[in-house]
Structures are given as C-alpha cells and as structure tokens.
C-alpha cells in the first residue's frame, strides 16, 4: 500500500504558457490557412478580387473544396 493520499491538497500545476503558446500560434495559422484555401471567395471574401482564389486554386482541388 502507498502512503500517498490523493485529495484536494494534491492539485497539479497548470500548463506553463511557454509550452502551450507555440500550439496556439500553430492552430491559429492553420485555421487561417484553411479559411483562405476553403472559403476565400464570394460572400465570405476578405480580400477583393480573385487573387487569393487563383493563388490557392490547385490546393483547393487537391483538398476537395469545390470552387467552380
């Protein structure tokens, strides 16, 4: 038997910000990339014109997003 008692006094330390910050940044960059590849055209367009659409056109087809 163990002498260690698990109770309200044994609280684990939270994850340090410097360990989770790179994952937060990575997630935000990936969400932005998915937006530009998958939804940057038509009514949800942030940038005027078809420049972004044409730039990611092949990626859009490769990932299965319809565009025309």
PyMOL Python script that loads the backbone (N, CA, C, O; Angstrom):
from pymol import cmd

cmd.read_pdbstr("""\
ATOM      1  N   UNK A   1       0.822  -1.194   0.000  1.00  0.00           N
ATOM      2  CA  UNK A   1       0.000   0.000   0.000  1.00  0.00           C
ATOM      3  C   UNK A   1       0.864   1.255   0.000  1.00  0.00           C
ATOM      4  O   UNK A   1       1.960   1.284   0.558  1.00  0.00           O
ATOM      5  N   UNK A   2       0.346   2.261  -0.628  1.00  0.00           N
ATOM      6  CA  UNK A   2       1.084   3.510  -0.727  1.00  0.00           C
ATOM      7  C   UNK A   2       0.693   4.440   0.415  1.00  0.00           C
ATOM      8  O   UNK A   2      -0.451   4.454   0.870  1.00  0.00           O
ATOM      9  N   UNK A   3       1.677   5.215   0.862  1.00  0.00           N
ATOM     10  CA  UNK A   3       1.418   6.207   1.909  1.00  0.00           C
ATOM     11  C   UNK A   3       0.903   7.514   1.317  1.00  0.00           C
ATOM     12  O   UNK A   3       0.530   8.430   2.049  1.00  0.00           O
ATOM     13  N   UNK A   4       0.886   7.591   0.014  1.00  0.00           N
ATOM     14  CA  UNK A   4       0.447   8.810  -0.642  1.00  0.00           C
ATOM     15  C   UNK A   4      -1.077   8.882  -0.645  1.00  0.00           C
ATOM     16  O   UNK A   4      -1.748   7.934  -1.054  1.00  0.00           O
ATOM     17  N   UNK A   5      -1.608   9.988  -0.196  1.00  0.00           N
ATOM     18  CA  UNK A   5      -3.049  10.209  -0.154  1.00  0.00           C
ATOM     19  C   UNK A   5      -3.398  11.252  -1.203  1.00  0.00           C
ATOM     20  O   UNK A   5      -2.841  12.350  -1.219  1.00  0.00           O
ATOM     21  N   UNK A   6      -4.318  10.893  -2.069  1.00  0.00           N
ATOM     22  CA  UNK A   6      -4.754  11.829  -3.093  1.00  0.00           C
ATOM     23  C   UNK A   6      -6.031  12.495  -2.608  1.00  0.00           C
ATOM     24  O   UNK A   6      -7.025  11.835  -2.303  1.00  0.00           O
ATOM     25  N   UNK A   7      -5.980  13.800  -2.546  1.00  0.00           N
ATOM     26  CA  UNK A   7      -7.128  14.546  -2.059  1.00  0.00           C
ATOM     27  C   UNK A   7      -7.109  15.949  -2.611  1.00  0.00           C
ATOM     28  O   UNK A   7      -6.410  16.226  -3.586  1.00  0.00           O
ATOM     29  N   UNK A   8      -7.872  16.844  -1.998  1.00  0.00           N
ATOM     30  CA  UNK A   8      -7.961  18.209  -2.506  1.00  0.00           C
ATOM     31  C   UNK A   8      -6.646  18.978  -2.425  1.00  0.00           C
ATOM     32  O   UNK A   8      -6.479  19.972  -3.131  1.00  0.00           O
ATOM     33  N   UNK A   9      -5.715  18.546  -1.586  1.00  0.00           N
ATOM     34  CA  UNK A   9      -4.445  19.254  -1.461  1.00  0.00           C
ATOM     35  C   UNK A   9      -3.468  18.898  -2.579  1.00  0.00           C
ATOM     36  O   UNK A   9      -2.469  19.594  -2.757  1.00  0.00           O
ATOM     37  N   UNK A  10      -3.727  17.849  -3.325  1.00  0.00           N
ATOM     38  CA  UNK A  10      -2.802  17.432  -4.386  1.00  0.00           C
ATOM     39  C   UNK A  10      -3.319  17.912  -5.747  1.00  0.00           C
ATOM     40  O   UNK A  10      -3.899  17.150  -6.520  1.00  0.00           O
ATOM     41  N   UNK A  11      -3.088  19.195  -6.008  1.00  0.00           N
ATOM     42  CA  UNK A  11      -3.527  19.817  -7.252  1.00  0.00           C
ATOM     43  C   UNK A  11      -2.318  19.929  -8.174  1.00  0.00           C
ATOM     44  O   UNK A  11      -1.262  20.410  -7.763  1.00  0.00           O
ATOM     45  N   UNK A  12      -2.471  19.486  -9.418  1.00  0.00           N
ATOM     46  CA  UNK A  12      -1.363  19.576 -10.357  1.00  0.00           C
ATOM     47  C   UNK A  12      -1.210  21.015 -10.845  1.00  0.00           C
ATOM     48  O   UNK A  12      -2.173  21.781 -10.878  1.00  0.00           O
ATOM     49  N   UNK A  13       0.004  21.362 -11.219  1.00  0.00           N
ATOM     50  CA  UNK A  13       0.294  22.712 -11.693  1.00  0.00           C
ATOM     51  C   UNK A  13      -0.289  22.890 -13.095  1.00  0.00           C
ATOM     52  O   UNK A  13      -0.318  21.938 -13.875  1.00  0.00           O
ATOM     53  N   UNK A  14      -0.749  24.088 -13.419  1.00  0.00           N
ATOM     54  CA  UNK A  14      -1.271  24.332 -14.772  1.00  0.00           C
ATOM     55  C   UNK A  14      -0.134  24.267 -15.798  1.00  0.00           C
ATOM     56  O   UNK A  14       1.042  24.358 -15.445  1.00  0.00           O
ATOM     57  N   UNK A  15      -0.503  24.110 -17.059  1.00  0.00           N
ATOM     58  CA  UNK A  15       0.493  24.046 -18.124  1.00  0.00           C
ATOM     59  C   UNK A  15       1.112  25.427 -18.292  1.00  0.00           C
ATOM     60  O   UNK A  15       0.388  26.415 -18.419  1.00  0.00           O
ATOM     61  N   UNK A  16       2.446  25.511 -18.296  1.00  0.00           N
ATOM     62  CA  UNK A  16       3.095  26.820 -18.484  1.00  0.00           C
ATOM     63  C   UNK A  16       2.762  27.407 -19.860  1.00  0.00           C
ATOM     64  O   UNK A  16       2.642  26.676 -20.843  1.00  0.00           O
ATOM     65  N   UNK A  17       2.617  28.713 -19.917  1.00  0.00           N
ATOM     66  CA  UNK A  17       2.241  29.409 -21.146  1.00  0.00           C
ATOM     67  C   UNK A  17       3.283  29.173 -22.235  1.00  0.00           C
ATOM     68  O   UNK A  17       2.918  29.031 -23.402  1.00  0.00           O
ATOM     69  N   UNK A  18       4.566  29.128 -21.889  1.00  0.00           N
ATOM     70  CA  UNK A  18       5.593  28.959 -22.918  1.00  0.00           C
ATOM     71  C   UNK A  18       5.546  27.584 -23.562  1.00  0.00           C
ATOM     72  O   UNK A  18       6.103  27.400 -24.644  1.00  0.00           O
ATOM     73  N   UNK A  19       4.902  26.621 -22.933  1.00  0.00           N
ATOM     74  CA  UNK A  19       4.743  25.305 -23.536  1.00  0.00           C
ATOM     75  C   UNK A  19       3.520  25.239 -24.451  1.00  0.00           C
ATOM     76  O   UNK A  19       3.535  24.498 -25.434  1.00  0.00           O
ATOM     77  N   UNK A  20       2.489  25.977 -24.158  1.00  0.00           N
ATOM     78  CA  UNK A  20       1.251  25.900 -24.945  1.00  0.00           C
ATOM     79  C   UNK A  20       1.169  26.987 -26.015  1.00  0.00           C
ATOM     80  O   UNK A  20       0.406  26.840 -26.970  1.00  0.00           O
ATOM     81  N   UNK A  21       1.931  28.069 -25.885  1.00  0.00           N
ATOM     82  CA  UNK A  21       1.881  29.175 -26.846  1.00  0.00           C
ATOM     83  C   UNK A  21       2.221  28.746 -28.272  1.00  0.00           C
ATOM     84  O   UNK A  21       1.514  29.163 -29.190  1.00  0.00           O
ATOM     85  N   UNK A  22       3.255  27.940 -28.519  1.00  0.00           N
ATOM     86  CA  UNK A  22       3.510  27.516 -29.906  1.00  0.00           C
ATOM     87  C   UNK A  22       2.344  26.745 -30.517  1.00  0.00           C
ATOM     88  O   UNK A  22       2.088  26.866 -31.715  1.00  0.00           O
ATOM     89  N   UNK A  23       1.635  25.958 -29.715  1.00  0.00           N
ATOM     90  CA  UNK A  23       0.486  25.204 -30.222  1.00  0.00           C
ATOM     91  C   UNK A  23      -0.677  26.133 -30.532  1.00  0.00           C
ATOM     92  O   UNK A  23      -1.412  25.896 -31.491  1.00  0.00           O
ATOM     93  N   UNK A  24      -0.857  27.169 -29.753  1.00  0.00           N
ATOM     94  CA  UNK A  24      -1.911  28.151 -30.022  1.00  0.00           C
ATOM     95  C   UNK A  24      -1.616  28.889 -31.325  1.00  0.00           C
ATOM     96  O   UNK A  24      -2.505  29.068 -32.158  1.00  0.00           O
ATOM     97  N   UNK A  25      -0.368  29.315 -31.498  1.00  0.00           N
ATOM     98  CA  UNK A  25       0.024  30.010 -32.723  1.00  0.00           C
ATOM     99  C   UNK A  25      -0.143  29.087 -33.930  1.00  0.00           C
ATOM    100  O   UNK A  25      -0.666  29.506 -34.963  1.00  0.00           O
ATOM    101  N   UNK A  26       0.296  27.836 -33.806  1.00  0.00           N
ATOM    102  CA  UNK A  26       0.155  26.870 -34.887  1.00  0.00           C
ATOM    103  C   UNK A  26      -1.317  26.676 -35.255  1.00  0.00           C
ATOM    104  O   UNK A  26      -1.658  26.637 -36.437  1.00  0.00           O
ATOM    105  N   UNK A  27      -2.178  26.555 -34.265  1.00  0.00           N
ATOM    106  CA  UNK A  27      -3.606  26.379 -34.511  1.00  0.00           C
ATOM    107  C   UNK A  27      -4.220  27.573 -35.228  1.00  0.00           C
ATOM    108  O   UNK A  27      -5.027  27.407 -36.142  1.00  0.00           O
ATOM    109  N   UNK A  28      -3.840  28.767 -34.816  1.00  0.00           N
ATOM    110  CA  UNK A  28      -4.367  29.969 -35.472  1.00  0.00           C
ATOM    111  C   UNK A  28      -3.896  30.077 -36.923  1.00  0.00           C
ATOM    112  O   UNK A  28      -4.672  30.440 -37.806  1.00  0.00           O
ATOM    113  N   UNK A  29      -2.624  29.762 -37.164  1.00  0.00           N
ATOM    114  CA  UNK A  29      -2.105  29.800 -38.533  1.00  0.00           C
ATOM    115  C   UNK A  29      -2.816  28.764 -39.399  1.00  0.00           C
ATOM    116  O   UNK A  29      -3.150  29.047 -40.549  1.00  0.00           O
ATOM    117  N   UNK A  30      -3.050  27.570 -38.859  1.00  0.00           N
ATOM    118  CA  UNK A  30      -3.730  26.524 -39.628  1.00  0.00           C
ATOM    119  C   UNK A  30      -5.188  26.896 -39.920  1.00  0.00           C
ATOM    120  O   UNK A  30      -5.689  26.633 -41.013  1.00  0.00           O
ATOM    121  N   UNK A  31      -5.864  27.503 -38.950  1.00  0.00           N
ATOM    122  CA  UNK A  31      -7.249  27.942 -39.184  1.00  0.00           C
ATOM    123  C   UNK A  31      -7.298  29.022 -40.259  1.00  0.00           C
ATOM    124  O   UNK A  31      -8.204  29.023 -41.092  1.00  0.00           O
ATOM    125  N   UNK A  32      -6.344  29.930 -40.249  1.00  0.00           N
ATOM    126  CA  UNK A  32      -6.276  30.971 -41.263  1.00  0.00           C
ATOM    127  C   UNK A  32      -5.995  30.358 -42.633  1.00  0.00           C
ATOM    128  O   UNK A  32      -6.591  30.770 -43.628  1.00  0.00           O
ATOM    129  N   UNK A  33      -5.092  29.377 -42.693  1.00  0.00           N
ATOM    130  CA  UNK A  33      -4.786  28.714 -43.966  1.00  0.00           C
ATOM    131  C   UNK A  33      -6.007  27.973 -44.501  1.00  0.00           C
ATOM    132  O   UNK A  33      -6.287  28.035 -45.698  1.00  0.00           O
ATOM    133  N   UNK A  34      -6.730  27.279 -43.639  1.00  0.00           N
ATOM    134  CA  UNK A  34      -7.934  26.567 -44.072  1.00  0.00           C
ATOM    135  C   UNK A  34      -8.987  27.552 -44.573  1.00  0.00           C
ATOM    136  O   UNK A  34      -9.690  27.272 -45.544  1.00  0.00           O
ATOM    137  N   UNK A  35      -9.096  28.702 -43.913  1.00  0.00           N
ATOM    138  CA  UNK A  35     -10.047  29.711 -44.395  1.00  0.00           C
ATOM    139  C   UNK A  35      -9.682  30.154 -45.803  1.00  0.00           C
ATOM    140  O   UNK A  35     -10.541  30.182 -46.683  1.00  0.00           O
ATOM    141  N   UNK A  36      -8.413  30.502 -46.028  1.00  0.00           N
ATOM    142  CA  UNK A  36      -8.019  31.019 -47.335  1.00  0.00           C
ATOM    143  C   UNK A  36      -8.133  29.962 -48.421  1.00  0.00           C
ATOM    144  O   UNK A  36      -8.485  30.287 -49.555  1.00  0.00           O
ATOM    145  N   UNK A  37      -7.846  28.712 -48.107  1.00  0.00           N
ATOM    146  CA  UNK A  37      -7.964  27.664 -49.116  1.00  0.00           C
ATOM    147  C   UNK A  37      -9.426  27.303 -49.347  1.00  0.00           C
ATOM    148  O   UNK A  37      -9.830  27.075 -50.488  1.00  0.00           O
ATOM    149  N   UNK A  38     -10.222  27.248 -48.289  1.00  0.00           N
ATOM    150  CA  UNK A  38     -11.573  26.724 -48.414  1.00  0.00           C
ATOM    151  C   UNK A  38     -12.690  27.714 -48.575  1.00  0.00           C
ATOM    152  O   UNK A  38     -13.741  27.354 -49.105  1.00  0.00           O
ATOM    153  N   UNK A  39     -12.516  28.959 -48.141  1.00  0.00           N
ATOM    154  CA  UNK A  39     -13.680  29.838 -48.118  1.00  0.00           C
ATOM    155  C   UNK A  39     -13.423  31.241 -48.634  1.00  0.00           C
ATOM    156  O   UNK A  39     -14.335  32.068 -48.607  1.00  0.00           O
ATOM    157  N   UNK A  40     -12.244  31.540 -49.094  1.00  0.00           N
ATOM    158  CA  UNK A  40     -11.945  32.906 -49.525  1.00  0.00           C
ATOM    159  C   UNK A  40     -12.460  33.157 -50.928  1.00  0.00           C
ATOM    160  O   UNK A  40     -11.685  33.206 -51.884  1.00  0.00           O
ATOM    161  N   UNK A  41     -13.751  33.313 -51.049  1.00  0.00           N
ATOM    162  CA  UNK A  41     -14.385  33.718 -52.304  1.00  0.00           C
ATOM    163  C   UNK A  41     -15.843  34.037 -52.033  1.00  0.00           C
ATOM    164  O   UNK A  41     -16.410  33.585 -51.039  1.00  0.00           O
ATOM    165  N   UNK A  42     -16.429  34.793 -52.890  1.00  0.00           N
ATOM    166  CA  UNK A  42     -17.852  35.081 -52.774  1.00  0.00           C
ATOM    167  C   UNK A  42     -18.205  35.963 -51.595  1.00  0.00           C
ATOM    168  O   UNK A  42     -17.525  36.955 -51.328  1.00  0.00           O
ATOM    169  N   UNK A  43     -19.263  35.606 -50.890  1.00  0.00           N
ATOM    170  CA  UNK A  43     -19.794  36.432 -49.804  1.00  0.00           C
ATOM    171  C   UNK A  43     -18.873  36.496 -48.602  1.00  0.00           C
ATOM    172  O   UNK A  43     -18.915  37.472 -47.854  1.00  0.00           O
ATOM    173  N   UNK A  44     -18.038  35.479 -48.393  1.00  0.00           N
ATOM    174  CA  UNK A  44     -17.159  35.477 -47.219  1.00  0.00           C
ATOM    175  C   UNK A  44     -15.784  36.040 -47.528  1.00  0.00           C
ATOM    176  O   UNK A  44     -14.872  35.911 -46.710  1.00  0.00           O
ATOM    177  N   UNK A  45     -15.614  36.654 -48.675  1.00  0.00           N
ATOM    178  CA  UNK A  45     -14.309  37.140 -49.101  1.00  0.00           C
ATOM    179  C   UNK A  45     -13.847  38.325 -48.269  1.00  0.00           C
ATOM    180  O   UNK A  45     -14.598  39.276 -48.054  1.00  0.00           O
ATOM    181  N   UNK A  46     -12.615  38.258 -47.807  1.00  0.00           N
ATOM    182  CA  UNK A  46     -11.998  39.368 -47.077  1.00  0.00           C
ATOM    183  C   UNK A  46     -11.246  40.263 -48.053  1.00  0.00           C
ATOM    184  O   UNK A  46     -11.262  41.487 -47.923  1.00  0.00           O
ATOM    185  N   UNK A  47     -10.589  39.650 -49.028  1.00  0.00           N
ATOM    186  CA  UNK A  47      -9.769  40.372 -49.994  1.00  0.00           C
ATOM    187  C   UNK A  47     -10.544  40.478 -51.310  1.00  0.00           C
ATOM    188  O   UNK A  47     -11.045  39.477 -51.822  1.00  0.00           O
ATOM    189  N   UNK A  48     -10.639  41.673 -51.842  1.00  0.00           N
ATOM    190  CA  UNK A  48     -11.376  41.913 -53.089  1.00  0.00           C
ATOM    191  C   UNK A  48     -10.706  41.204 -54.258  1.00  0.00           C
ATOM    192  O   UNK A  48      -9.490  41.008 -54.259  1.00  0.00           O
ATOM    193  N   UNK A  49     -11.488  40.828 -55.233  1.00  0.00           N
ATOM    194  CA  UNK A  49     -10.959  40.202 -56.440  1.00  0.00           C
ATOM    195  C   UNK A  49     -10.781  38.700 -56.276  1.00  0.00           C
ATOM    196  O   UNK A  49     -11.195  38.113 -55.276  1.00  0.00           O
ATOM    197  N   UNK A  50     -10.160  38.098 -57.271  1.00  0.00           N
ATOM    198  CA  UNK A  50      -9.972  36.653 -57.295  1.00  0.00           C
ATOM    199  C   UNK A  50      -8.514  36.267 -57.080  1.00  0.00           C
ATOM    200  O   UNK A  50      -8.130  35.143 -57.403  1.00  0.00           O
ATOM    201  N   UNK A  51      -7.689  37.168 -56.543  1.00  0.00           N
ATOM    202  CA  UNK A  51      -6.260  36.905 -56.406  1.00  0.00           C
ATOM    203  C   UNK A  51      -5.979  35.709 -55.501  1.00  0.00           C
ATOM    204  O   UNK A  51      -5.214  34.821 -55.876  1.00  0.00           O
ATOM    205  N   UNK A  52      -6.576  35.676 -54.336  1.00  0.00           N
ATOM    206  CA  UNK A  52      -6.344  34.576 -53.399  1.00  0.00           C
ATOM    207  C   UNK A  52      -6.936  33.290 -53.964  1.00  0.00           C
ATOM    208  O   UNK A  52      -6.324  32.228 -53.855  1.00  0.00           O
ATOM    209  N   UNK A  53      -8.099  33.375 -54.555  1.00  0.00           N
ATOM    210  CA  UNK A  53      -8.725  32.196 -55.137  1.00  0.00           C
ATOM    211  C   UNK A  53      -7.820  31.563 -56.192  1.00  0.00           C
ATOM    212  O   UNK A  53      -7.636  30.346 -56.201  1.00  0.00           O
ATOM    213  N   UNK A  54      -7.266  32.363 -57.061  1.00  0.00           N
ATOM    214  CA  UNK A  54      -6.386  31.826 -58.102  1.00  0.00           C
ATOM    215  C   UNK A  54      -5.078  31.312 -57.516  1.00  0.00           C
ATOM    216  O   UNK A  54      -4.520  30.338 -58.023  1.00  0.00           O
ATOM    217  N   UNK A  55      -4.584  31.941 -56.470  1.00  0.00           N
ATOM    218  CA  UNK A  55      -3.318  31.531 -55.855  1.00  0.00           C
ATOM    219  C   UNK A  55      -3.441  30.167 -55.183  1.00  0.00           C
ATOM    220  O   UNK A  55      -2.489  29.387 -55.208  1.00  0.00           O
ATOM    221  N   UNK A  56      -4.586  29.865 -54.584  1.00  0.00           N
ATOM    222  CA  UNK A  56      -4.777  28.582 -53.880  1.00  0.00           C
ATOM    223  C   UNK A  56      -5.669  27.624 -54.670  1.00  0.00           C
ATOM    224  O   UNK A  56      -6.173  26.648 -54.114  1.00  0.00           O
ATOM    225  N   UNK A  57      -5.865  27.892 -55.944  1.00  0.00           N
ATOM    226  CA  UNK A  57      -6.796  27.118 -56.752  1.00  0.00           C
ATOM    227  C   UNK A  57      -6.460  25.625 -56.787  1.00  0.00           C
ATOM    228  O   UNK A  57      -7.346  24.795 -56.578  1.00  0.00           O
ATOM    229  N   UNK A  58      -5.213  25.273 -57.043  1.00  0.00           N
ATOM    230  CA  UNK A  58      -4.833  23.860 -57.100  1.00  0.00           C
ATOM    231  C   UNK A  58      -4.927  23.201 -55.728  1.00  0.00           C
ATOM    232  O   UNK A  58      -5.324  22.040 -55.627  1.00  0.00           O
ATOM    233  N   UNK A  59      -4.572  23.917 -54.688  1.00  0.00           N
ATOM    234  CA  UNK A  59      -4.696  23.374 -53.322  1.00  0.00           C
ATOM    235  C   UNK A  59      -6.157  23.094 -52.993  1.00  0.00           C
ATOM    236  O   UNK A  59      -6.478  22.100 -52.343  1.00  0.00           O
ATOM    237  N   UNK A  60      -7.017  23.962 -53.439  1.00  0.00           N
ATOM    238  CA  UNK A  60      -8.449  23.809 -53.200  1.00  0.00           C
ATOM    239  C   UNK A  60      -8.964  22.512 -53.824  1.00  0.00           C
ATOM    240  O   UNK A  60      -9.713  21.774 -53.185  1.00  0.00           O
ATOM    241  N   UNK A  61      -8.570  22.234 -55.056  1.00  0.00           N
ATOM    242  CA  UNK A  61      -8.988  20.995 -55.715  1.00  0.00           C
ATOM    243  C   UNK A  61      -8.356  19.778 -55.045  1.00  0.00           C
ATOM    244  O   UNK A  61      -9.020  18.757 -54.863  1.00  0.00           O
ATOM    245  N   UNK A  62      -7.086  19.876 -54.679  1.00  0.00           N
ATOM    246  CA  UNK A  62      -6.394  18.761 -54.035  1.00  0.00           C
ATOM    247  C   UNK A  62      -7.068  18.377 -52.730  1.00  0.00           C
ATOM    248  O   UNK A  62      -7.153  17.190 -52.413  1.00  0.00           O
ATOM    249  N   UNK A  63      -7.546  19.346 -51.968  1.00  0.00           N
ATOM    250  CA  UNK A  63      -8.192  19.088 -50.676  1.00  0.00           C
ATOM    251  C   UNK A  63      -9.682  18.810 -50.800  1.00  0.00           C
ATOM    252  O   UNK A  63     -10.334  18.520 -49.797  1.00  0.00           O
ATOM    253  N   UNK A  64     -10.237  18.892 -52.006  1.00  0.00           N
ATOM    254  CA  UNK A  64     -11.631  18.541 -52.213  1.00  0.00           C
ATOM    255  C   UNK A  64     -12.635  19.649 -52.021  1.00  0.00           C
ATOM    256  O   UNK A  64     -13.831  19.376 -51.920  1.00  0.00           O
ATOM    257  N   UNK A  65     -12.189  20.900 -51.968  1.00  0.00           N
ATOM    258  CA  UNK A  65     -13.117  22.016 -51.870  1.00  0.00           C
ATOM    259  C   UNK A  65     -13.649  22.354 -53.252  1.00  0.00           C
ATOM    260  O   UNK A  65     -12.858  22.499 -54.184  1.00  0.00           O
ATOM    261  N   UNK A  66     -14.954  22.485 -53.417  1.00  0.00           N
ATOM    262  CA  UNK A  66     -15.481  22.875 -54.732  1.00  0.00           C
ATOM    263  C   UNK A  66     -15.262  24.367 -54.953  1.00  0.00           C
ATOM    264  O   UNK A  66     -15.345  25.162 -54.017  1.00  0.00           O
ATOM    265  N   UNK A  67     -14.984  24.734 -56.188  1.00  0.00           N
ATOM    266  CA  UNK A  67     -14.818  26.167 -56.445  1.00  0.00           C
ATOM    267  C   UNK A  67     -15.405  26.600 -57.772  1.00  0.00           C
ATOM    268  O   UNK A  67     -15.489  27.800 -58.034  1.00  0.00           O
ATOM    269  N   UNK A  68     -15.816  25.667 -58.620  1.00  0.00           N
ATOM    270  CA  UNK A  68     -16.469  26.068 -59.866  1.00  0.00           C
ATOM    271  C   UNK A  68     -17.213  24.901 -60.452  1.00  0.00           C
ATOM    272  O   UNK A  68     -17.833  25.032 -61.507  1.00  0.00           O
TER     273      UNK A  68
END
""", "prot")
cmd.dss("prot")
cmd.show_as("cartoon", "prot")
cmd.util.cbc("prot")
cmd.orient("prot")
